[in-house]
Amino acid sequence: MSDTGRQSFTDKAGAALKPDSQKSTTEQLGDHFKGTGDNIASTLQPQSDKSAGQKAGDTFSLNSNHNDDSLLTKAKNAFGMGEKK
């Protein structure tokens, strides 16, 4: 089961298994935008906050960010507004 706000694994599999030549333009655009949104969500969500299933799904789909800090946390740290360690 995918985490909240992430594309479901069945949607990803369905999009990947159906050849683009059999998809309508609307379907291709939908797959593109859903995939892009899921990539952004994967990058913004720290690995430590992902469920085991989501980590496995991201690894399988080559969508793993392998970082512990989200982009927001990295930006805060870059400007000195993050947590002091």
Secondary structure, 3 states (H helix, E strand, C coil): CCCCCCCCHHHHHHHHHCCHHHCCHHHHHHHHHHHHHHHHHHHHCCHHHCCHHHHHHHHHCCCCCCCCCCHHHHHHHHCCCCCCC
